[in-house]
Amino acid sequence: MPELPRVHDVFRRHALATPDAVALVQGEHRLTYLELERRANRLAHELRRRGVGPGAAVAVSLNRSVELIIALLATLKAGAAYLPLDSSYPAARLETMLRDVPAPLALVDARGAERLVSLVPSVLRLDGSEVGRVEDEEQPPPSTGEVAYVMFTSGSTGRPKAVMVEHGNIVNLVVDTDYLQARGDDRFLLYASISFDAATFEIWACLLNGARLVLAPPVPLTPAELGRLLVDSEITILLLTMPLFHAQVDEAVSSLRGVRTLVAGGDVMSVAHARALRRAVPSCRLLNAYGPTETTTFVTFHEVGLDEDLSNGVPIGKPIKGTYVCVVDETGRPVSPGEPGELWIGGAGVSRGYWGRPDLTAERFVPDPLEPSRGRMYRSGDLVCQRPDGALEFLGRIDNQVKVRGHRIEPAEIEGALMEHPGVRQAAVVARQSGASRRLVAFFVASPGLEPASAELRRFLQERLPTFMVPAMFVPLTALPLTPSGKLDRGALPTPDWTRRDSYVRQT
């Protein structure tokens, strides 16, 4: 595999080649590539002065802002990895993350400082401040194997997993690609949470191709508000999680007329919405993208044709450049085209593994069954089959993992948190359809003499889990259904009654 440059080295080339090009836009604020390079250098120098260097993880907890991008770039320049932490997460969740991945320092705004001051040895406020006076600095020799960021994903054992993504993984995703032809005159939107790997694409596909990154306001937007932002900012390349894509097509499809390439991912693409966009905006390339956090955002893509036959659904397509896949049976042997099997992923997008979890890394990152010399492959746990044209069709999970609103969620993690409540003896969490969206439902067996109310359980989980992992409904049962072998029978769990206001908590 060829040596790939580091993320900040690629950025620096653009800063030197097009110093006056606008890199960041936030409202009326503009920052050129050279200005961003210099401000990141100043902060990188300060981080090194404070002892930050290779092997360290720097916690980053800032709203979408110019300072956020400076913090990420400076952390990489200092030789460290950034650990994105959403300040809206409950304190218990943040504490667990920082216990698993200790960070000597956190780069924060006012909200981040409030949440992290007691969890890290040192915090550095960036909002409105200038750090140091270094205009440039000598860069250490390039090494593609350095970890660029550490990002948490839901864990099947009830403990979140921290994925280590290297510089080369990111560069393979966004530079000289076959699925995206980004140009200097393109405009990207940063809308995803920094703790969600969609942001990896939004930020680095833009800045490593010399384009302009528009930062959305740090609040959720309605489809109408998002549409106005797309039009006013003249966004040309856009990534939306699947629920956002579906909502935008339903409510403001005309706002996508200026978008040259729209990438949607994180869940199954609706055929009706794919057709609706292609009819309404035939000039917009629509890509259905797929990929786990462990393999750096995207592994495969499929470009939806204008008159394509989608009677069998929208496929997840073929591997992006630098990546390859294998569909195998339960013994790890490749299956024939058309047969279902687990998707194994190899190539330059495969991350280093899990921080501090060598056992789990060895379990999920395995030798290539066809050519061991090619290196490791990641066992995705996703069930797919290969169509006659070579495109992959997503069939579901081989375990209990679910996707809700673009987030990959292990129900066991929610179940474990729920059973910490003294009033819950057993729990089972599933994703169920509610209208056009999927929502989490928690079924529980109460402890003897107790039956906690839905509102109480919701508050309990809000203190321990991110909002997207808090179920929309809590359903009490006298017992959980079991299979003849004594295992939980998730398929036998009852259909929730979404009209019951005492159980259902509407989520926006």
Stockholm file with secondary structure:
# STOCKHOLM 1.0

chainA/1-508         MPELPRVHDVFRRHALATPDAVALVQGEHRLTYLELERRANRLAHELRRRGVGPGAAVAVSLNRSVELIIALLATLKAGAAYLPLDSSYPAARLETMLRDVPAPLALVDARGAERLVSLVPSVLRLDGSEVGRVEDEEQPPPSTGEVAYVMFTSGSTGRPKAVMVEHGNIVNLVVDTDYLQARGDDRFLLYASISFDAATFEIWACLLNGARLVLAPPVPLTPAELGRLLVDSEITILLLTMPLFHAQVDEAVSSLRGVRTLVAGGDVMSVAHARALRRAVPSCRLLNAYGPTETTTFVTFHEVGLDEDLSNGVPIGKPIKGTYVCVVDETGRPVSPGEPGELWIGGAGVSRGYWGRPDLTAERFVPDPLEPSRGRMYRSGDLVCQRPDGALEFLGRIDNQVKVRGHRIEPAEIEGALMEHPGVRQAAVVARQSGASRRLVAFFVASPGLEPASAELRRFLQERLPTFMVPAMFVPLTALPLTPSGKLDRGALPTPDWTRRDSYVRQT
#=GR chainA/1-508 SS CCCCCCHHHHHHHHHHHSTTSEEEEETTEEEEHHHHHHHHHHHHHHHHHTTCCTTCEEEEECCSSHHHHHHHHHHHHTTCEEEECCTTSCHHHHHHHHHHSCCSEEEECHHHHHHHTTTSSCEEECTTCCCCCCCCCCCCCCCTTSEEEEEEECCTTSSCEEEEEEHHHHHHHHSSCSSCCCCTTCEEEECSCTTSTHHHHHHHHHHTTTCEEEECCSSCCCHHHHHHHHHHTTCCEEEEEHHHHHHHHHHHGGGGTTCSEEEEESSCCCHHHHHHHHHHCTTSEEEEEECCGGGCSCSEEEECCTTCCCTTCCCCBEECTTEEEEEECTTSCBCCTTSCEEEEEEETTCCCEETTCHHHHHHHEEECSSCGGGCEEEEEEEEEEECTTSCEEEEEESSSCEEETTEEECHHHHHHHHTTSTTEEEEEEEEEEETTEEEEEEEEEECTTCCCCHHHHHHHHHTTSCGGGSCSEEEEESSCCBCTTSCBCGGGSCCCCTTCTTTBCCCC
#=GC SS_cons         CCCCCCHHHHHHHHHHHSTTSEEEEETTEEEEHHHHHHHHHHHHHHHHHTTCCTTCEEEEECCSSHHHHHHHHHHHHTTCEEEECCTTSCHHHHHHHHHHSCCSEEEECHHHHHHHTTTSSCEEECTTCCCCCCCCCCCCCCCTTSEEEEEEECCTTSSCEEEEEEHHHHHHHHSSCSSCCCCTTCEEEECSCTTSTHHHHHHHHHHTTTCEEEECCSSCCCHHHHHHHHHHTTCCEEEEEHHHHHHHHHHHGGGGTTCSEEEEESSCCCHHHHHHHHHHCTTSEEEEEECCGGGCSCSEEEECCTTCCCTTCCCCBEECTTEEEEEECTTSCBCCTTSCEEEEEEETTCCCEETTCHHHHHHHEEECSSCGGGCEEEEEEEEEEECTTSCEEEEEESSSCEEETTEEECHHHHHHHHTTSTTEEEEEEEEEEETTEEEEEEEEEECTTCCCCHHHHHHHHHTTSCGGGSCSEEEEESSCCBCTTSCBCGGGSCCCCTTCTTTBCCCC
//
